[in-house]
Amino acid sequence: MNSQSFCILILLVSLGTVGCGGAEVKSVSASRPTTLSSEKPIAGKKVKLFIGQDLNSIRGYVKSGQFPQPSGVTTYLSFYSLLSSNHPSYGGLGLDNRGYPTNNAVDWGAGSLNAYSLAKEYPKSAIIIGLNIAEGNQSAVWVEGGLRSIAQGKYDREINKLAVFFKSTKNPIYLRIGYEFDGVWNKGYENTRDFISAYQHIVKVLRARQVKNVAYVWQASASPIDDIIELKRENISKWYPGDNYVDWVGFSWFLPPDKSVKGAATQRQLANEVIQFARSKRKPVMIAEASPQGYDLGKMSKSNISPLWDGIAGKNSKRVNEEKIWSEWYKPFFSFIRNNKDAVKAVSYINADWDNQALWAVPYQNGYWGDSRVQANTEIRKKWLSEIGDKSFWD
């Protein structure tokens, strides 16, 4: 048992979260500040670049030795599984219910996850955490009425365990609670009242536990695909928990910016909608997930994304050169960031070989994603380095 593990265990005891047998995380009635945590991250003048979204993808980028150290890294947690010993990494957190780190990473088909390992491996980096509170089938756990139960305090032990983790690390944390709340793929979020109540309750409990190093991110999907599926453009303000519960506003960016299908809003239009909302609330903006969907930087190809968008996923594959890929996706993406530099203060790029991850691979039931590793192609890597090498813009 190393010194950091011992510190976590002592913190568990001080919070009252360990039972007499030390095997169960219990509800917390009181908490006290710890000197371990940093202050919560705030927006600076420059844009912070994060790399995600799983351990191997992050390591591939960092350990390639070809890029500057990113400002931070990204991972994900399955909220309802945080106490479950049936999951080798306890919902991706990496701490068991005694406060001991687990050596196992969990992989639900989208890469290996272990938040504790990530924090230990990158102790000087900020961490973006996507906290999945969706209902239905979540990481092999079937959940119904979860959002309402969260708001009623029935999952406070899970929130307490999050507090223990946050207070045990010096990493600044950006917590994306119920990320992509407007995405039709997230069951339960369509009930906006339940979503807001659950979001607010999580923030309240973490604050009551004196968690100081977490900024709370409210993230839309900004997805044209969602609008095509639902045949409507939603009013994102219906999900807003309130200024007191939101530190950052976020959204995702995957598709070509100006293509419109079936009259739906474009990626750029939906992104602008989120940014305009953030400006009205005076909140900094995070592009919390970004990746050039449909392109394979290793094979230098472009394929259909989805029958809803351009045809059968993975079909109609064509060879493309570096200039075409850069001009179609990267150039407008970076131009959008620069044109909105007053608002956009953080960007998380997913640097993954999606096609080798089970959730995104053949038969492409979740659409075709490709390979977004910028180190996979020499010319793309050079262009990427030229962009992020601007120290007057990127932190």
C-alpha positions as CSV (number, residue, x, y, z in Angstrom):
1,M,0.0,0.0,0.0
2,N,1.7,3.2,-1.2
3,S,1.5,6.6,0.6
4,Q,-1.2,8.0,-1.8
5,S,-3.4,4.9,-1.2
6,F,-3.0,5.4,2.5
7,C,-4.0,9.0,2.2
8,I,-7.1,8.1,0.3
9,L,-8.1,5.6,3.0
10,I,-7.6,8.1,5.7
11,L,-9.7,10.6,3.8
12,L,-12.5,8.0,3.5
13,V,-12.5,7.5,7.2
14,S,-12.5,11.2,7.9
15,L,-15.5,11.7,5.6
16,G,-17.3,8.9,7.4
17,T,-17.6,6.9,4.2
18,V,-16.2,3.6,5.4
19,G,-18.2,1.2,7.4
20,C,-16.9,-0.8,10.4
21,G,-15.8,-3.6,8.1
22,G,-14.3,-1.1,5.6
23,A,-16.1,-2.6,2.7
24,E,-19.0,-0.2,2.0
25,V,-19.1,3.4,1.1
26,K,-21.9,5.0,3.2
27,S,-23.8,8.3,3.1
28,V,-21.9,11.3,4.4
29,S,-23.4,13.7,6.9
30,A,-20.4,16.0,7.3
31,S,-17.2,16.8,5.7
32,R,-14.1,18.9,6.2
33,P,-11.7,20.6,3.9
34,T,-8.5,18.9,2.8
35,T,-5.2,20.5,1.8
36,L,-4.8,18.0,-1.1
37,S,-7.1,19.6,-3.6
38,S,-6.3,22.5,-5.9
39,E,-8.8,25.3,-6.7
40,K,-11.2,24.6,-9.4
41,P,-10.0,25.4,-13.0
42,I,-11.1,28.7,-14.5
43,A,-10.8,30.2,-18.0
44,G,-7.7,31.9,-19.0
45,K,-6.8,34.2,-21.9
46,K,-5.5,31.3,-24.0
47,V,-7.2,28.1,-25.1
48,K,-6.4,24.9,-23.3
49,L,-5.9,21.8,-25.4
50,F,-7.0,18.4,-24.0
51,I,-6.4,15.0,-25.5
52,G,-8.8,12.0,-25.0
53,Q,-10.6,9.9,-24.6
54,D,-9.2,6.6,-23.3
55,L,-5.9,5.6,-21.7
56,N,-4.3,4.1,-24.8
57,S,-5.3,6.9,-27.1
58,I,-3.9,9.5,-24.7
59,R,-0.7,7.5,-24.2
60,G,-0.3,7.1,-28.0
61,Y,-0.4,10.9,-28.4
62,V,1.8,11.8,-25.4
63,K,4.3,9.0,-25.7
64,S,4.8,9.4,-29.4
65,G,7.2,12.2,-28.4
66,Q,6.0,14.3,-31.4
67,F,3.8,16.8,-29.5
68,P,3.9,19.2,-26.7
69,Q,2.4,18.1,-23.4
70,P,-1.4,18.9,-23.6
71,S,-3.0,21.0,-20.9
72,G,-5.1,18.1,-19.9
73,V,-6.6,14.7,-20.6
74,T,-10.1,13.2,-20.8
75,T,-11.9,10.2,-19.3
76,Y,-15.4,8.9,-18.6
77,L,-17.3,7.4,-15.6
78,S,-20.4,5.3,-15.4
79,F,-22.1,6.9,-12.4
80,Y,-24.4,4.0,-11.4
81,S,-21.5,1.6,-11.4
82,L,-19.2,3.5,-9.1
83,L,-19.8,1.2,-6.1
84,S,-20.1,-2.0,-8.1
85,S,-17.4,-4.6,-7.6
86,N,-18.7,-6.4,-10.7
87,H,-16.9,-3.7,-12.7
88,P,-13.1,-4.1,-12.4
89,S,-12.5,-0.4,-12.3
90,Y,-15.7,0.6,-10.3
91,G,-17.4,2.5,-13.1
92,G,-14.0,3.7,-14.5
93,L,-13.0,5.5,-11.3
94,G,-10.2,3.1,-10.4
95,L,-10.9,3.1,-6.6
96,D,-12.5,0.2,-4.8
97,N,-15.0,0.8,-1.9
98,R,-12.2,0.7,0.7
99,G,-10.3,3.5,-1.0
100,Y,-7.6,1.3,-2.6
101,P,-6.6,1.9,-6.2
102,T,-7.5,-0.9,-8.6
103,N,-5.0,-1.9,-11.2
104,N,-7.7,-2.8,-13.7
105,A,-9.0,-0.6,-16.4
106,V,-12.6,-1.1,-17.6
107,D,-13.3,-1.2,-21.4
108,W,-16.9,-1.0,-22.5
109,G,-15.9,-1.1,-26.1
110,A,-14.5,2.4,-26.5
111,G,-11.0,2.1,-24.9
112,S,-9.6,1.5,-21.5
113,L,-10.7,3.8,-18.6
114,N,-9.3,4.3,-15.1
115,A,-9.6,7.8,-13.7
116,Y,-7.2,7.2,-10.8
117,S,-4.5,5.8,-13.1
118,L,-5.0,8.8,-15.4
119,A,-4.6,11.2,-12.5
120,K,-1.5,9.4,-11.3
121,E,0.1,9.2,-14.8
122,Y,-0.5,12.9,-15.5
123,P,-0.3,14.6,-12.1
124,K,0.3,18.0,-13.5
125,S,-2.6,17.9,-16.0
126,A,-6.2,19.0,-15.7
127,I,-8.7,16.2,-16.2
128,I,-12.0,16.4,-18.1
129,I,-14.5,13.7,-16.8
130,G,-17.6,12.8,-18.6
131,L,-20.1,11.6,-16.0
132,N,-22.7,9.4,-17.6
133,I,-26.0,9.5,-15.6
134,A,-28.2,8.3,-18.5
135,E,-30.8,5.6,-17.8
136,G,-31.4,2.3,-19.6
137,N,-28.5,0.1,-20.3
138,Q,-25.5,1.8,-18.8
139,S,-22.3,-0.2,-18.9
140,A,-24.1,-3.6,-18.4
141,V,-26.3,-2.1,-15.6
142,W,-29.9,-1.5,-16.3
143,V,-31.2,1.7,-14.7
144,E,-34.7,3.1,-14.6
145,G,-35.7,6.3,-12.8
146,G,-32.1,7.0,-12.1
147,L,-32.3,10.8,-12.5
148,R,-35.2,11.1,-10.1
149,S,-33.4,8.8,-7.7
150,I,-30.3,10.9,-7.8
151,A,-32.3,14.0,-7.0
152,Q,-33.9,12.2,-4.1
153,G,-30.6,11.4,-2.6
154,K,-30.7,7.6,-3.3
155,Y,-27.3,7.8,-5.0
156,D,-25.5,10.0,-2.5
157,R,-23.0,7.2,-1.7
158,E,-21.9,7.3,-5.4
159,I,-21.5,11.1,-5.2
160,N,-19.6,10.7,-1.9
161,K,-17.2,8.4,-3.6
162,L,-16.6,10.9,-6.3
163,A,-15.9,13.5,-3.6
164,V,-13.3,11.2,-2.1
165,F,-11.6,10.8,-5.4
166,F,-11.6,14.6,-6.2
167,K,-10.3,15.5,-2.8
168,S,-7.5,12.9,-3.1
169,T,-5.9,14.5,-6.2
170,K,-4.3,17.8,-7.0
171,N,-5.6,17.6,-10.6
172,P,-8.0,20.3,-11.5
173,I,-11.2,18.6,-12.7
174,Y,-13.8,19.6,-15.3
175,L,-16.9,17.5,-14.5
176,R,-19.3,17.1,-17.5
177,I,-22.5,16.0,-15.7
178,G,-24.9,14.3,-18.0
179,Y,-22.9,15.2,-21.1
180,E,-24.8,15.6,-24.4
181,F,-28.0,16.1,-22.5
182,D,-29.9,16.9,-25.7
183,G,-28.8,13.7,-27.5
184,V,-31.6,11.3,-28.2
185,W,-29.2,8.4,-27.5
186,N,-29.1,9.4,-23.8
187,K,-32.2,7.9,-22.2
188,G,-33.9,9.8,-19.4
189,Y,-32.4,13.2,-20.3
190,E,-35.5,14.0,-22.4
191,N,-37.3,14.7,-19.1
192,T,-35.7,18.1,-18.6
193,R,-37.0,18.6,-15.0
194,D,-35.4,15.3,-13.9
195,F,-32.2,16.1,-15.6
196,I,-31.9,19.5,-14.0
197,S,-32.8,18.2,-10.5
198,A,-30.2,15.4,-10.8
199,Y,-27.5,17.8,-12.1
200,Q,-28.2,20.3,-9.3
201,H,-28.1,17.6,-6.6
202,I,-24.8,16.2,-7.7
203,V,-23.3,19.7,-7.5
204,K,-24.9,20.4,-4.1
205,V,-23.5,17.2,-2.6
206,L,-20.0,17.8,-3.9
207,R,-20.0,21.3,-2.6
208,A,-21.3,20.1,0.8
209,R,-18.3,17.8,0.9
210,Q,-16.0,20.8,0.4
211,V,-14.8,19.7,-3.0
212,K,-12.8,22.7,-4.3
213,N,-11.0,21.5,-7.4
214,V,-14.0,20.8,-9.7
215,A,-15.6,23.0,-12.4
216,Y,-19.0,22.0,-13.5
217,V,-19.6,21.7,-17.2
218,W,-23.1,21.7,-18.9
219,Q,-22.6,20.1,-22.3
220,A,-24.9,19.9,-25.3
221,S,-24.4,17.5,-28.2
222,A,-24.9,20.2,-30.9
223,S,-25.5,17.3,-33.2
224,P,-27.2,17.6,-36.6
225,I,-27.7,13.8,-36.4
226,D,-29.8,14.2,-33.3
227,D,-32.0,16.8,-35.0
228,I,-32.4,14.5,-38.1
229,I,-33.5,11.6,-35.8
230,E,-36.0,13.7,-33.8
231,L,-37.2,15.8,-36.7
232,K,-36.8,19.0,-34.7
233,R,-34.3,21.5,-33.3
234,E,-34.4,21.6,-29.6
235,N,-34.2,24.6,-27.3
236,I,-31.2,23.8,-25.1
237,S,-32.2,26.3,-22.5
238,K,-34.8,23.9,-21.3
239,W,-32.0,21.7,-19.8
240,Y,-30.2,24.6,-18.1
241,P,-29.6,24.0,-14.4
242,G,-29.0,27.7,-13.6
243,D,-26.0,30.0,-13.4
244,N,-25.1,28.9,-9.9
245,Y,-24.6,25.3,-11.0
246,V,-22.7,25.8,-14.3
247,D,-19.1,27.0,-14.6
248,W,-18.6,26.1,-18.2
249,V,-20.8,25.5,-21.2
250,G,-19.8,22.7,-23.6
251,F,-20.7,21.0,-26.9
252,S,-19.4,18.3,-29.3
253,W,-18.1,18.8,-32.8
254,F,-17.7,15.8,-35.2
255,L,-19.3,16.5,-38.6
256,P,-18.3,18.8,-41.5
257,P,-19.3,22.3,-40.4
258,D,-21.6,23.4,-43.2
259,K,-23.3,20.4,-44.6
260,S,-27.1,20.2,-44.1
261,V,-29.1,17.0,-44.5
262,K,-32.9,17.0,-44.7
263,G,-33.1,20.6,-43.8
264,A,-31.5,20.1,-40.4
265,A,-29.2,22.7,-38.8
266,T,-25.5,22.4,-39.6
267,Q,-22.8,21.6,-37.2
268,R,-21.7,25.2,-37.3
269,Q,-25.2,26.6,-36.7
270,L,-25.7,24.3,-33.6
271,A,-22.3,25.2,-32.3
272,N,-23.0,28.9,-32.7
273,E,-26.3,28.4,-30.8
274,V,-24.4,27.0,-27.8
275,I,-21.8,29.8,-27.9
276,Q,-24.4,32.5,-28.1
277,F,-26.2,31.0,-25.1
278,A,-22.8,30.8,-23.2
279,R,-22.2,34.5,-24.0
280,S,-25.6,35.4,-22.7
281,K,-24.7,33.7,-19.4
282,R,-21.1,35.0,-19.4
283,K,-19.7,31.4,-19.2
284,P,-16.6,30.1,-20.9
285,V,-17.0,27.5,-23.6
286,M,-15.5,24.1,-23.9
287,I,-15.5,22.0,-27.1
288,A,-15.7,18.9,-25.0
289,E,-15.5,16.3,-27.7
290,A,-14.1,16.8,-31.2
291,S,-13.0,14.3,-33.9
292,P,-13.0,14.3,-37.7
293,Q,-15.7,11.6,-38.1
294,G,-15.6,9.6,-41.3
295,Y,-11.9,10.1,-42.0
296,D,-9.1,7.5,-41.5
297,L,-5.8,9.3,-41.0
298,G,-3.9,6.0,-41.1
299,K,-5.4,4.8,-44.4
300,M,-6.0,8.3,-45.7
301,S,-9.6,7.5,-46.6
302,K,-13.0,9.0,-46.2
303,S,-16.1,6.8,-45.8
304,N,-19.8,7.1,-45.2
305,I,-20.8,8.1,-41.7
306,S,-24.4,7.0,-41.3
307,P,-27.5,6.2,-43.4
308,L,-29.0,9.3,-41.8
309,W,-26.2,11.4,-43.1
310,D,-24.6,10.1,-46.3
311,G,-25.1,6.4,-46.8
312,I,-24.4,3.0,-45.3
313,A,-21.8,3.5,-42.6
314,G,-18.3,2.5,-43.6
315,K,-19.2,2.2,-47.3
316,N,-18.2,4.3,-50.3
317,S,-14.6,4.5,-49.0
318,K,-12.4,6.8,-51.1
319,R,-8.8,7.7,-50.9
320,V,-8.1,11.3,-49.9
321,N,-5.0,13.4,-49.5
322,E,-3.8,15.4,-46.5
323,E,-4.9,18.7,-48.0
324,K,-8.4,17.5,-48.6
325,I,-8.8,16.2,-45.0
326,W,-7.3,19.3,-43.5
327,S,-9.4,21.7,-45.6
328,E,-12.6,19.8,-45.0
329,W,-12.4,19.3,-41.3
330,Y,-9.4,20.7,-39.4
331,K,-9.1,24.1,-41.1
332,P,-12.8,25.1,-40.5
333,F,-12.6,23.6,-37.0
334,F,-9.6,25.7,-35.9
335,S,-10.9,28.8,-37.7
336,F,-14.2,28.4,-35.7
337,I,-12.2,28.3,-32.5
338,R,-10.1,31.4,-33.4
339,N,-13.2,33.3,-34.6
340,N,-14.8,32.7,-31.2
341,K,-11.7,33.1,-29.1
342,D,-13.6,35.4,-26.7
343,A,-15.8,32.4,-25.7
344,V,-13.9,29.2,-26.5
345,K,-11.3,28.5,-23.8
346,A,-10.9,24.7,-23.9
347,V,-10.9,22.1,-26.6
348,S,-10.7,18.3,-26.2
349,Y,-9.6,16.4,-29.2
350,I,-10.3,12.6,-29.4
351,N,-7.1,11.1,-30.7
352,A,-8.3,7.6,-31.3
353,D,-8.2,4.7,-33.7
354,W,-12.0,4.4,-33.5
355,D,-12.0,1.5,-36.0
356,N,-10.1,-0.7,-33.6
357,Q,-12.6,-0.1,-30.7
358,A,-15.5,-2.6,-30.5
359,L,-18.2,0.0,-30.0
360,W,-17.3,1.9,-33.1
361,A,-16.0,-1.0,-35.3
362,V,-17.6,-3.2,-38.0
363,P,-20.6,-3.5,-38.4
364,Y,-20.7,0.2,-37.5
365,Q,-24.0,0.1,-35.6
366,N,-23.0,3.5,-34.0
367,G,-21.9,5.0,-37.3
368,Y,-18.5,5.1,-38.9
369,W,-15.8,7.1,-37.1
370,G,-12.4,6.0,-38.6
371,D,-9.0,6.9,-37.2
372,S,-8.4,10.4,-35.8
373,R,-4.8,9.9,-34.5
374,V,-2.9,12.9,-35.7
375,Q,0.4,11.0,-35.4
376,A,-0.9,8.5,-38.0
377,N,0.0,10.7,-40.9
378,T,3.2,12.8,-41.3
379,E,1.6,15.7,-43.1
380,I,-1.4,15.9,-40.8
381,R,1.0,15.8,-37.9
382,K,3.0,18.7,-39.3
383,K,-0.1,20.8,-39.9
384,W,-1.4,20.0,-36.4
385,L,1.9,21.0,-34.8
386,S,1.9,24.2,-36.8
387,E,-1.5,25.1,-35.5
388,I,-1.0,24.2,-31.8
389,G,2.5,25.7,-31.8
390,D,1.0,29.2,-31.7
391,K,1.8,30.0,-28.1
392,S,0.0,33.3,-28.3
393,F,-3.2,31.4,-28.7
394,W,-2.8,27.9,-27.2
395,D,-2.0,27.4,-23.5
